[in-house]
């Protein structure tokens, strides 16, 4: 009986940790200042607002630009499986911010 209670408490703690992590990631405004993009619903047209999908890669050619407004960077499979909205905002224009979609530290990302 004690083992079942401990197991239930452990499961609840793990679920709480997962939910907290998702909430923090969802509300994080600046993912990596070195890359210079924002991943939330706050748009500032003077800051790049595209999204890195953080797919694994070995070289730049493994990474593709996708999304209806070319705002996503990830592996071909990740880009193909991601839905995006089809409005264009100046903050999606990676060329305006001199950013490339490529493989950095074995992760597809804008840099």
N, C-alpha and C positions, 0 to 999 in steps of 0.2 A: 504494500500500500504506500509506504514512504517513497519507494522508487518511482511509482506512478506519479505521485505529487511532485517530486523533484523533476521528473521528465516534463511534466506539464509546465512547471515554472521555467525550465530551461527553454522550452519551445516558445513560450510567451516572451521571454527576454530576447531571444534571437529575432523573433518577428518584430519586436519593438526596435531593435537595432537596425534591421533592414528598412523599416518604415522611416526611421529618423535619417538614415543615410540618404534615402531617396528624396526626402523633403529638403535636406541640406543641399544636395546636388541640384535639385530643381530650382531652388531659390538663390543659388550662387550666381552673382552677377558677372564677375570676371573670373574665367576659368584659369587663364594663364596670361599674366600681363606681358610676358615675352612674345606671345603669339598675337595678342591684341584683338581679341574678339569677345563678344558678350553672348551668353547662351541663356537668355530668358526673354520675357515679353517686353522688356524695356528697350526701346529702340532710340538710338541717338545716331542720326545720319552721319555724324563726324567720327563714329567708331564702327569698325567692321562688326557686323552682327550675323555673319554666316556661322555654320556649325560644323565642327569636326566630329566624325562618327567614331573615331578612335579604333579603327579596324587594324588588325595586325598586317604588317607588310615587311618586305625585305628591301625593296627599292622603290624609287619614286613612281615608276611605271605601274606599280601595283595599286596606286591610289588614283581615283577618278573624281572629277567634279560632277555633281548631280543636283537634283532638285529642280523644280520648275523655274526657279530664278537663279540657278547655278550657285546656290548658297551652301551646298553640302560638300564635304570632302570625306571620302572613305573608300573602301575597297569597292570593286564593281558590284559584288553581291550585296554589300551593305547599302550602297546608293540605290540599287534596284529595288530593295525591300523597304526603303524609307519613303513615306508620303510627305509631301511638303505643300504649303499653300502656294498659290500662283499669283501673288501680288509681287510687284517689284518695288524694292526700296533702295535708295542710293547706298545704304549701309551693306547691301548684299554684294556690291561690285568689288570683287577681290583685286581687280587691276587698279582700281582707284586707291587702294591701300597698299599696293605693291606686295601682295601676298600670293603664295603658291600653295597648291594642294600637293602634298608629297609625303614621303616616308621620313619621319624624323624619330629617332630612337625606336625604330620598328613599329611605329604607330602612324597611320594615315591621319594627317592633320594640316591645318592651315599654318603656314610659317612665313 
